[in-house]
Amino acid sequence: MASRVNVKFVVILSVILTLVFGGVATVGLMVVLKSGDDLVRMGDAKVQAGDALDASGNSAAAQEEYKSAEFLYSKAVAKDRSSVDYLDRWTAVLEKWIPETQTLYRSAFDRSMAIRRQKAILLRTDLGAHNAYLSMLERQIVLGELSRAALDYLISETASALQYMDGDTGDTLRRYRGRAIVEILEANLDITDAQRELAKADLEAALRADPTDGTAAISLSRWYRSESRRAAADSRAADAAQLAEQSIETIRQFAAANPTDATGALGLLQIEVESALNASGANSADTARLAPRVREVADMILTQDPAKLDIIQIARLRLIETIVMPESSGSITSEVIGRAIEANPEDPDLLALRARISFESRDYASAIEQYQQIRDLKPQPVSLKGMRRFLRRVEAVSQQAECANGRWEHAKKAEENAAMIDRAT
């Protein structure tokens, strides 16, 4: 009897809430009363409806279904945080859903990161799950604001992942902590001697576990360079020289073991450029003589799979080209970027770097067009690339204004020069 009364009460309450709140509160009550499996089935139905709508060309209606499914899966997870299946379904619908605003998108992306983290925790010793989370976290930090707080968080999250691993089974993950500590070192921020040594041990372990890890090799080389500078500052000349040589040897060994990977060649070139700058300063003959090496390394990069060309690596090439060949206007890097964009035409960071080079070369017309391509990028389902699209589109608007101002200044100067010539003749 009591059960029938409760059901009647719920029905009456639902009717009242529908009249007052247009059904929103009723949905909330329904979610409370349903089990996790019930909510997942409801979410699955929404996804199937969305897929059918999308296939028929009604993408707007499909997005509404995906949005509802995302809500239902999130509530299922709230009822049972230990279900990997729930998490996977939630991830899958996020990869279909395109939130309408930057605020909603950021919130959805943060949820996707929380899902990756929770899945790795549940799977405990699953190396792939931990790597999926930590690699995305590192990428987000490197492409975004490289702050001390963010790097400390990456260090902490790596340590948390390693606690699930026995012996050296998690050594490939140590790259994330080692690289983060090296970034802190390079920024001349306070760090303990224990952390300093931990970075070296982490990167050495990561390279033993994966000898093809070029980023770990570069970071270990940078560690030696940092220690060399510290030794020089302490008037330990012999130690400084030995550490500097070890920095070079680290990259040489990696390049010899991975002859088709341009990471080693680019790392060695960067060390040569830094050494030339330290010896003679910028724009010297010592740096200019490295111009053929810039071309050589660029050609090596161009032989690699263009779909795997990394924006960080390309940015390093651009910096080197700017120092060694300031008169080239970034033409060599632009060639590499062009190949990368052919393979990834909607990568907002690649497009932004290309436009920036055009702007700095005072090719304002091309820069305006290239920034417009960023503004015209189609929205992406929840992903880091989609997040970067929002950020780069905002930058593109202001950069187009800078380009327009540059064109005006250039035209004004040309007009003034022509007037001066007329007066002189």
N, C-alpha and C positions, 0 to 999 in steps of 0.2 A: 504493500500500500504506500509506504513511504517512498519507494522507488518511483511509483507512478506519479506521485505528487511532485517529486523533484523534476521529472521529465516535463510535466505540465508547466511547472514554473519556468523552466528553461525556454520552452516554446513561447510562452507569453512574453517573457523578457526579451526574447529575440525579436518578436514583432514590434515591441515598444522601441527597442534600440534601432531597428530598421527605420521606423518612422522619424525618429529624432536625429539619428546620425547618418542616415543614408546607407546603412549596412556596414560601415567601417568598424564600428564597435562589435557588430555581430561576427565579423571575420575574426576579430581578436578573441572573442569568446570561443568561437569554433576551434581556433588554434589551441587554446588552453585545454579544451575537452578532448582533443584528438591525441592519439599516441604518435610516437616518432615514425613508426611504419606507416600509419595513416597519412601523416603529413608528406612522407616521401612519395606515396602513391599519388596523392593529389599533385605534388610537384611534377612527377613523371607525366601525368596527364596534361599539365600545362606545357611542359616541354614538347610533347608530341603535337599538341595543338599549335604551338609556336612554329615547329618545324614545318607543319603542313601549310600554315599561312605564309611562311617565308618562301616555301617552294612555289606557292601560287603567285608570288610577287607582292604580297601584302606585308612588307617588312615592318611597317609601323605597328600593325596589330600584333605581329609576331613578337616584337619587342615588349609589348605589354604582357604577353603570356610569359616570356622569359623573366620579366621583372617579378611577376607573381610567383613563378617557380622559385626564383632566388629567395624570396621572402619565406616561402614554405620550407625550403631546405634549411634555411638558417634557423628556423624554429625547431625543426627536427633535430638539428645538431644541439640546440639549446637543451633539448630533453635528454639527449644521449651524446655526450662529447667523446665517447669511446668508440664510436662507429666510424671506421675508415670508409665504409661504403657510403654513409651519409656525406662525409667530407668530399669524397670523389664526385658524387652527384652535384654537390654545391659548386665545386670547382668547374665541372663541365658546363653548368648553366651560366656561370660568370664568364666563361669563354665564348658565350653566345650573346650575352647582354651588353648593350651600349647605353650606359647612364647618360641622361640628357645634359647635365651641367658638370662643370669642373668639380664642384663641391661633392656632388653625388658620386662622380667618378673616383675622386680621391678616397672617399669613404669605402667604395666597393673594392678598390685596389688594396686598401689596408686590410679589408676582410680576406681578400685572396692570400695575402701574406700570412695572416693569422691561421688560415687553413693549412698552408704549407708547413707552418711551424707545428701546429697541433698534430698533423699527420706524422711528421718526423718523430715527435715525442711518443706517439702511440706505437709506431713501428720500431722504435728503440734502436735496434742494431742495423736497420736498413740504411746502408750507406747512400744509396740513390736518393732516398727521401731527404736525408740531411743535406746532401749536396744540392738538391733542387731548391731547398729553402735558403741555404747559406749563399749559394751562387747568385740567386736573385737579390738577396739582401745586399751583397757586396756590389752588385751592378747598380742597384738603386743609389747606393752611397757614392760610388765613383762618378756616376753621371750627374748626380745632384750636388748638394752642398757637402763638401768633404770636411765636416766638422769633427772636433774632438769627441763630442758626445756620441755621434754616429759611429765613429771608429771604435770607441770604448764598448758600444753596444754590440758591434760585430765580434769583438774579442770575447765578450761575455757569452754571446750565443754560440760561438765556436767551442768554448770551454764546456758549455752545457751539453753540446752534441757529443763531444769526446768522452764524456763520462759514461756513455752507453757502450763504448767500444772497448774490446779487450786487446791488450798488447798493442801491436802496430796496425790493427785492422782499420783504424780510422786515420791513418797518417796522411792520406790525401786531403782530408779536411783541414789539416793543420796549416795549409797554405793560406786560409782565410785569416787566421789569427796572426800568422807571421807577416803577411802583407799589410794588415792593418797597423801593426806596431811599427813597421818600416815607414809607413806614411806619417805616423806621429813623429818618428825620429827625423824624417826629412823636413818636417815643419818646425823643427827646433823647439818642440813642446816638452814639458817635463815628463820624465819617464824613469822608472827605477832600473838599476843595473840588472835585477832579476828579469824584468820584462825585456830588456835589451838582449840578454842571452837567450831568453825564451824564443824570441823572434828568429834568431839564427838556428836554433835547434828545430823549430817548427819547419822552416823552409828547407833545411837539409833533409828532414824526415819526409817532407812532401815530395822532394825530388827523388829520393830513394824509392818511394812508392810509385811515382810516375815520372820517369826520366824525360818525358815529352812535355812536361809542364813548363812552358816558356815564361809565363808570368811569375812563377815561383823562382825561376832562375834569375830573371831580371831583378826581382825584389831582393834576392840574396846578394846579388852583385851590388845593389844600392846599399844594402846593409854594410858591406865592406867599405864602400865609399864613404858612408857616414862615419864609420869608425875611424877611417883614415883621416878625415877632417878633424875629428875629435882629438886624435893623437897629435896631429900637427898643432892644434891649438894649445895642447899641453906640452909643446916643445919636445915631443918624442918622435924625432925625425925618422929614425930607423923603423919604428913601428908603423908610422904613417906610410912610408914607402912600401913596406911589406903588405899592409892591408890594401893599398891601392893596386898592387900587383895581383893580389888574390881576387879583387873585384874583376879585373880583366880576365883572369884565368877561369873564373866561374862561367863567364859568358863564352869563352873559347871552348871549354869542355862541352857546354850545352850545344854550341854551334857544330862542333865536330860530331856529336852524337845524333844531331838532328839537322843534317845538311840541307834539307829542303824547306826548313822552317825559317822564315825571314826574321823571326824574333831575335835570334842570336846575332845576325848581321846588323840589325838595327840597334841592338844593345851595344855592340862594339863601336859602331859609328857614333853613338851618343857619347860614349866615354872619350873617344878621340876628340870630339867637338869640345867637351868640357875641359879636357886637358889643354887644347889649343887656346881656349878662352882664358884659362888660368895663367898660361904662359905669356900670352901676348895681348889679350883683350879682344873685344869684338871687332869684326870687319878687318881682321889682320890677314896677312898673307898666309899665316898658318891655318886659318879657318878656310880661306878661299881654295887652298890646295886640296881640300876634301870634297870639292864639287863633283869630281868623277865618282867618288864613293857614294854620294847621295843618289846619283843616277843608277849606280850599280844596285844599291839596296832597293830602290824603287822598282827596278826591273824584276828583282827577285820577288818582291811583294806581288807584282802583277802576274806572276806565274802561279800564284796560289788560287784556290777556289774563291772567286769574288764574293760568293754568298757568305763566306766566313771571314771576310776582311773586317777587322775590328776598328771601331771609331777611336779607341784609345791609341792603338798602334798608328793609325793615320795621323792623329793629332801630334804624336811624337815626331813623325816624319816631317810634318809641316813646320814644327818648331825648329828642327834641324835645318831644313831648307831655308827658312827665314834668316838664320844666323850665317849659314855658309854661302848662300846665294841670294842675297837681298834683292838683286836686280831681276830675279826670275819671276817675281810677282806670284809665287806659289804655283807655277805652271806644272811642276813635277807632281806635287801633291794633288793638284786638281785632276791630273790624269788618273791617279790612283782612285780618287774619290769618284770620278766618272764611272770607272769599272765597278766600284762597290755599289753605286746607285743603280746601275743597270740590273744588278742582282737583287737589290733591295730598294725599289723605287719609292717606297713610302716610309723610309726610315727618316724620322724628323731630325735626328742628330747629324746624319750624313748631309742632308739637305741644308741644314743650318751652317755646317762647316764650309760647304761649297759657297754659299751666299756670303759668308763672312770673308772668304778669300777674295771674292769679287769686289766686295765693299772696300777692303784694305788696298786693293789694286786700283781703286777709284774707277772701276767699271760699274758705275752706279746703275746704268740701264739694266745690265745683266743681273745685278744684285736685287733690284726691285722685282724683276721677273721671278728670280729664284726664291725670294721671300714670299712672293705671292703663291708659289707652288706649295709652300708650307701652310699658308693660310687656307689653301684649297684642299688640303689632305682630308680624306674621308674619315669619319669617326671610326674608331676601332673598338672591338669588344674589350672587356677589362683585361689589361695587360700593362707591363711597364712601357712598352712602345706607345700604347694609347695614352698613358699618363704624360709621356714626353711630348706627344703631339699637342696636348693642351698647353703645356708650358712654352713650347717653341712657337706656337701660333701667337701667343701674347707677345713674345719677343719680336716676332716678325712684323707686327704692326708698328712697333716703335722703331724698328730698324728701317722699315720702308720710309718713315718720316726722316730719319737720318740720311738716307740715300737721296731723298728729294732735296734736302738742304744742301747736301754735297754737290748735287748737280747744279743747283742755283749758284752756289759759291764758285763752282768751276766756270759756269757760263759768265758770271759777273767778272771774274778775273780775266777770262779770254776777251771779253768786251773791252775791259779797261786796257789790256795789252794792245788790242787793235787800235784803240783811240790814241794811245801813246805813240804807236808806229806812224799813224796818220799825222800826228802833230810833228813828229820828227822829220817827216818827208815833206 
